[in-house]
Amino acid sequence: MPEGPRVVVWRGEQVRFERLKTGLAERSPAWAVWRRGEFIGTMSVAEGETTEQFDARCVRWLAALLG
């Protein structure tokens, strides 16, 4: 699973996923998600997934959020 920032392309746009490591994220791990420099939400962490699985989950998450 990726640990550092990750960029996923969705509908031709780059969307940045950055792992949160402080505050609430210590108890409930999450990824902060940024599009066009604007924070758009958080996505949960799924332990043990591969980078390919992570990328696919990011695309599904973005589709559900932004349709």
KOLSE-942211 format. One record per atom (N, C-alpha, C): residue in three letters; y, z, x. Coordinates in steps of 0.2 Angstrom, whole numbers, padded with zeros to 4 digits, always signed. Each point is the difference from the previous one (the first is absolute). Layout:
AlaYZX...
! end
This chain:
Met-0006+0000+0004Met+0006+0000-0004Met+0006+0000+0004Pro+0005-0004-0001Pro+0006+0000+0004Pro+0004+0007-0001Glu+0003+0002+0006Glu+0003+0006+0000Glu+0008-0001+0001Gly+0002-0005+0003Gly+0007-0001+0001Gly+0003-0005-0005Pro+0006-0002+0000Pro+0003-0004-0005Pro-0004-0007-0001Arg+0000-0002-0006Arg-0004-0006-0001Arg+0004-0005-0004Val+0000-0006+0001Val+0004-0005-0004Val-0005-0004-0004Val+0001-0001-0006Val-0005-0004-0004Val+0005-0005-0004Val-0003-0006+0000Val+0004-0006-0003Val-0002+0000-0007Trp+0005+0000-0005Trp-0002+0000-0007Trp+0005-0005-0003Arg-0003-0006-0003Arg+0004-0005-0003Arg+0006-0002+0005Gly-0002-0001+0006Gly+0005-0003+0005Gly+0005+0005+0003Glu-0001+0007-0002Glu+0005+0005+0002Glu-0004+0005+0005Gln+0003+0002+0005Gln-0003+0005+0004Gln+0002+0007-0003Val-0006+0004-0001Val+0001+0007-0003Val-0003+0005+0005Arg+0004+0005+0002Arg-0002+0004+0005Arg-0003+0007-0003Phe-0006+0002+0003Phe-0003+0006-0002Phe+0000+0005+0006Glu+0003+0006-0001Glu+0001+0004+0006Glu-0003+0007-0002Arg-0005+0002+0004Arg-0004+0007-0002Arg+0005+0006+0000Leu+0000+0004-0005Leu+0004+0006+0000Leu-0004+0005+0003Lys+0004+0004+0004Lys-0004+0005+0004Lys+0003+0007+0000Thr+0005+0001-0004Thr+0003+0007-0001Thr+0001+0002-0007Gly+0002+0006-0001Gly+0001+0002-0007Gly-0006+0000-0005Leu+0001-0003-0006Leu-0005+0000-0005Leu-0006-0005+0003Ala+0002-0004+0004Ala-0005-0005+0003Ala-0006+0004+0003Glu+0002+0006+0003Glu-0005+0003+0004Glu-0006+0003-0005Arg+0002+0001-0006Arg-0005+0002-0005Arg-0003-0005-0004Ser+0004-0006-0001Ser-0002-0005-0004Ser+0002-0007+0004Pro-0004-0002+0004Pro+0002-0006+0005Pro+0002-0006-0004Ala+0005-0003+0002Ala+0003-0006-0003Ala+0003-0005+0005Trp+0001-0006-0003Trp+0004-0005+0004Trp+0006-0001-0004Ala+0006+0000+0004Ala+0006-0002-0003Ala+0000-0008+0000Val+0003-0003-0005Val+0000-0007-0001Val+0007-0003+0000Trp+0002-0004+0004Trp+0007-0003+0000Trp+0000-0008-0001Arg+0004-0002-0003Arg+0001-0007-0002Arg+0007-0002+0001Arg+0002-0005+0004Arg+0007-0002+0001Arg+0004+0006+0002Gly-0003+0005+0004Gly+0004+0005+0003Gly+0001+0006-0006Glu-0003-0001-0006Glu+0001+0005-0005Glu-0007+0003-0001Phe+0000+0007-0001Phe-0006+0004-0001Phe-0002-0002-0008Ile-0006-0002+0000Ile-0003-0002-0007Ile-0005+0005-0003Gly-0003+0005+0004Gly-0005+0004-0002Gly-0005+0003+0005Thr-0005+0004-0002Thr-0005+0002+0005Thr-0006-0002-0003Met-0005-0001+0005Met-0007-0002-0002Met-0004+0005+0004Ser-0005+0002-0004Ser-0005+0005+0003Ser-0004-0002+0006Val-0002+0004+0004Val-0004-0001+0006Val-0007+0000-0002Ala-0004-0005+0002Ala-0007+0000-0002Ala-0004+0000+0007Glu-0003+0006+0002Glu-0003+0001+0006Glu-0006-0004+0001Gly-0001-0003+0006Gly-0006-0003+0002Gly+0000-0008-0002Glu+0006-0002-0003Glu+0000-0007-0001Glu+0002-0004+0006Thr-0003-0007+0000Thr+0002-0004+0006Thr+0007-0003-0001Thr+0003-0003+0005Thr+0006-0003-0001Thr+0000-0006-0005Glu-0005-0003+0000Glu-0001-0006-0005Glu+0000+0003-0007Gln-0004+0006-0001Gln+0000+0003-0007Gln+0007+0003-0002Phe+0004+0003+0005Phe+0006+0002-0001Phe+0005-0005-0002Asp+0000-0006+0004Asp+0004-0006-0002Asp-0001-0002-0007Ala-0007+0000-0002Ala-0001-0003-0007Ala+0002+0006-0005Arg+0000+0006+0001Arg+0002+0005-0004Arg+0008+0000-0001Cys+0003-0002+0006Cys+0007+0000-0001Cys+0002-0006-0004Val-0003-0005+0000Val+0002-0006-0004Val-0002+0002-0008Arg-0005+0003-0001Arg-0001+0002-0007Arg+0005+0005-0002Trp+0002+0005+0004Trp+0005+0005-0002Trp+0007-0004-0001Leu+0002-0004+0004Leu+0006-0004-0001Leu+0000-0004-0006Ala-0006-0003-0002Ala-0001-0004-0006Ala+0001+0004-0006Ala-0003+0006+0000Ala+0001+0005-0006Ala+0007+0003+0000Leu+0003+0001+0005Leu+0007+0002+0000Leu+0005-0005-0002Leu+0000-0006+0003Leu+0005-0005+0000Leu-0002-0006-0005Gly-0007+0000-0001Gly-0002-0005-0005Gly+0001-0007+0002
! end
